């Protein structure tokens, strides 16, 4: 039987405490920003300057350094939102509920960017801005799921009740994630197949792959920064009558 080490258990127990989470995220924020800026600079420099032009697509392929990480993040954030929603639904942990709803607008933004940049790439490659391709259609459904979560949360005044409703919707929508991921393998589609996550080896040159992975890491740190900022605001709104919030306000005066 696998046992979780006590320090890890204590860490997550402390992180479930609203005042500890607020203080810890505040201390963590400058480090996250610095790492994000370094990764973004390195990724853009490598992708836009060092990486060679593609032998078929020329320089137009460079949009992948925005499009591909955005598409990855759209799936990753939805899974995070669903897992956090499930934790809040089962164990009634307020911070899990806050992480779930704070992730939704960021995930919707990444999904929108993935769709727009995909259309910009598709026009010169396919000759059209949009096709009802399996990958594109399922990604569009993902955007509607994000918007549904945001709209449902805003429509219910009691935020604990809203969080439970959002968690259920997010969990139902998880079925779309493997459909998006495997759509290019399950159906005939214009969208190209996997090039980075292949089982044998990536079919992309390392000079192009490294900047892509740097940008993917950069987008993850951006998500952490944006999510923590949104979560801190949501936490203060929910805890505005708590003593620790009143003490923090009085100390700042």
LINWO-V651608 format. One record per residue. PSI is psi as a letter, one per 30 degrees, with the letter a starting at -180 (none if undefined). NEAR is the number of other ideal C-beta (glycine too) atoms within 10 Angstrom. Layout:
# LINWO-V651608
[[PSI;NEAR] [PSI;NEAR]]
This chain:
# LINWO-V651608
[[k;2] [k;3] [k;6] [k;8] [k;8] [e;8] [e;8] [e;9] [e;11] [e;10] [e;12] [e;11] [e;10] [e;12] [f;14] [f;14] [k;14] [e;19] [e;16] [e;15] [e;20] [e;19] [e;13] [e;15] [e;19] [e;11] [e;8] [f;13] [e;15] [e;9] [e;10] [e;15] [e;14] [e;11] [e;16] [e;20] [e;13] [e;13] [e;20] [e;17] [e;12] [e;17] [e;23] [e;17] [e;13] [e;20] [e;22] [f;12] [e;9] [e;12] [k;23] [l;9] [k;12] [k;15] [f;7] [e;8] [f;14] [b;10] [f;11] [f;15] [f;19] [f;20] [f;16] [f;25] [f;23] [e;20] [e;20] [e;21] [e;25] [e;23] [e;23] [e;20] [e;23] [e;25] [e;20] [e;19] [e;25] [e;26] [e;14] [e;19] [e;28] [e;23] [e;17] [e;24] [e;28] [e;17] [e;18] [e;23] [e;20] [e;10] [g;9] [h;12] [j;16] [e;19] [e;22] [e;20] [e;25] [e;26] [e;24] [e;26] [f;26] [f;22] [f;27] [e;26] [e;17] [e;23] [e;26] [e;22] [e;18] [e;26] [e;27] [e;17] [e;18] [e;24] [e;20] [e;14] [e;18] [e;23] [e;16] [e;15] [e;18] [e;18] [e;13] [f;11] [e;14] [f;14] [g;8] [l;10] [e;11] [k;14] [l;16] [i;7] [l;20] [e;20] [e;22] [e;21] [e;16] [e;17] [e;23] [e;16] [e;15] [e;26] [e;18] [e;13] [e;24] [e;26] [e;15] [e;17] [e;28] [e;16] [e;12] [e;17] [e;18] [f;10] [f;9] [k;14] [e;7] [j;9] [f;17] [e;12] [e;10] [e;18] [e;24] [e;17] [e;17] [e;27] [e;25] [e;14] [e;17] [e;28] [e;15] [e;12] [f;19] [f;16] [f;8] [f;18] [e;18] [f;12] [e;17] [e;21] [e;17] [g;14] [e;19] [f;17] [f;10] [e;11] [l;12] [k;7] [k;16] [f;14] [k;16] [l;10] [a;11] [k;13] [f;14] [e;16] [g;9] [l;11] [e;5] [d;5] [l;7] [k;15] [h;12] [k;18] [k;11] [e;10] [f;12] [e;22] [e;16] [e;17] [e;23] [e;22] [e;17] [e;22] [e;24] [e;19] [e;17] [e;22] [e;24] [e;18] [e;19] [e;20] [e;20] [e;18] [e;18] [e;16] [e;23] [e;20] [e;14] [e;18] [e;20] [e;18] [e;12] [e;18] [e;22] [e;15] [e;11] [e;18] [g;18] [f;10] [g;7] [l;14] [e;9] [e;14] [e;18] [e;12] [e;11] [e;15] [e;11] [e;8] [f;7] [f;6] [none;4]]
